[in-house]
C-alpha cells in the first residue's frame, strides 16, 4: 500500500495531530518546542537531545524507504476475562484508541530500510502503555513467522510496560508464543534485531526484546525487568537516577549499543548489510559445494 | 499473615481434643468412641465449611500456605536424586534446586523453585524468588537434560523473579528470556508441575513444557495479585480484588488450555496429606512421562509449538470471528 494511503488507512492520526497543542515543553531541559520542528527532528529536543517517546507511525515513516505493507491489522483485542474495574477493559481500549490513533500497541509489516527488505514491528507506548496482550503477541508472532517464511531479517522496536493485566495469563503466554517463533526464525538463519526504546520492561524485556542477535537501545531509554517503583518498595531506598537506563545497561554488558535516534537508521542499515554479506557468503559456499 | 492459618485454628483445636480423647480412652474401660465419632464428624463438617469452596484470593493463600509441600518435598519422593549446583558463572542460587533423579523406570532431570517453610528458610531461599543466577542454573540443567537425552520435569512455586538491584544489574530480563528460548526448543520431553504459586515471568521461565499440570489449589498468574493491584490501582492492598479479576486458579488455567490437567487435592489443601499428595503427583508425572515417551522428537516439538502458538484471544475483523482459545 502506498505510504500516504497507509497513513490514512482508517486511523484518526491527522485528527490527533490537529487537536494536539502546537507547543511542547521538553521534560528534560524545559525548552518550549514547536511541535512541527520537534517532529521534523524525529521527536528529539533540539536543545538537550532528550528523546521523546515516538509514535509507531512516525517511527515507521522515519525508517522505511517507500511503502509499508502492514500485516495482521485485522487482529483486534477481545475481552477474554470480561474485565471491569473503574472502567471496563473494552472502554479502556476505546479510550486509548481515541487518544492515540492506534487500535493496538504494535504495528507490524514489511518495508525496506536503506534498500534492505525487512519484517518490521514497532510497539507504541501511547496505547495501553505498550503492554503486551493477545493482539500484540499474535501480530508479532505473525510477523516473525512471515519473516521466517519469506527469509527476511526481522527488526522489532520495543516500548512496553510489560504484560497486559486485563488479559491475565493469556497475556503472559504471549511471551512463550513469541519466543517459540523467534526460535524458528533464528533456526532458519535470519537475523533478529531489536531496538529497545523508552520504556522496555517486564514481559517484553524478559522475552523477545532480549532474545535478539543484536540488541540496540535508544539513548536514555529505561530498560529493566522489574519496575523502578517495585524495586524501591522492595529495598526501601531510592534508586540512583541512572539505574536501568540504556547507558547503565551498556556498561554492564547487557546490550550491544546505545544509539542516538538520528543515527538509528544508518546503524540499522549497516547491521543489515553485515547480515546480507553473511547470507551471500553462505550462498556462495552452497554453490561451490 | 496468611488468613487461612487463622481459619485453621478451630480445626487444630478439634484435632487436639480428638487426640486427647483417644489417648485418654486407651487402656481404660470407658468407651469414648461415641464422643470421638461425634467430634470427628464435627471436624469433617468444619473442614467442608472452611474449605469446601475457596475464593481465588483464598486459593492464593492456599498456594502460599507455609505447610504446603514444596519442590524439595516432591524431590524427596523420587526414587533417587543427585543434586547439581550453580550457574557455572557466579553463584548457586538456593531458590532453584535441581539435579538428576529417578522416578520408577524413568531417569530424568528435575528442577524446582524452592521457597522456605519458615522465616529462616525463606531468608535463605529468598522466598523462592530466583535471581538471574537461578534462571541460568535452571537453563544449564535443562540443557544438561538435552545433552544426556533425559526428560525434564520442573516444579513451579514462586511469587515471581527477584526484583532487586543486583538482579537487574545481572540482567534478570536476559536470564528469563534466554530460559524461555531454551525451554521452547528443548529436544527432550518436558513436563511442568505448578505445585504452589506460579508468579509471572519468573514462573514461566521454567514452565514452557509439553505438559503443564497444576495442583487443584495452585495458582498461576500474569502478576501476583499484589503486583497487579499496585500496577493498575497503585494500591497493593487491593490484592483480593485483583485476584478475583485475574482468572488465576487451576480450573481457569485448564479452561484457557494453558494447564493440560488438574490434580485434585485433599479437602483443606495439599498440606492436610503431604505424603499422599506427593505420591499422587509423582504417580501422574510417571504416567505422563510414559505417554510422552511414545512420541517422536519431531512430534513433540511440533505439538509444543502449536500448543503455545494458539494461546490468546482476539477478534479478527475480516473473518468476523473470534481468535483462538
Interface residues (C-beta under 8 A of the other chain):
Chain A: X74 X75 X76 X77 X78 X80 X81 X83 X85 X133 X134 X135 X137 X138 X141 X161 X163 X164 X165 X167 X168 X169 X170 X171 X172 X173 X174 X175 X176 X177 X179 X180 X181 X182 X183 X184 X187 X202 X203 X205 X206 X207 X208 X209 X210 X211 X223 X224 X225 X226 X227 X229 X230 X231 X234 X235 X239 X243 X244 X249 X252 X254
Chain B: X161 X163 X164 X165 X167 X168 X169 X171 X172 X173 X174 X176 X177 X178 X180 X181 X184 X185 X200 X201 X204 X205 X208 X220 X221 X222 X223 X227 X228 X230 X231 X232 X233 X241 X242 X245 X246 X247 X248 X252 X253 X256 X258 X304 X305 X308 X309 X311 X312 X313 X314 X315 X316 X317 X318 X319 X322 X323 X325
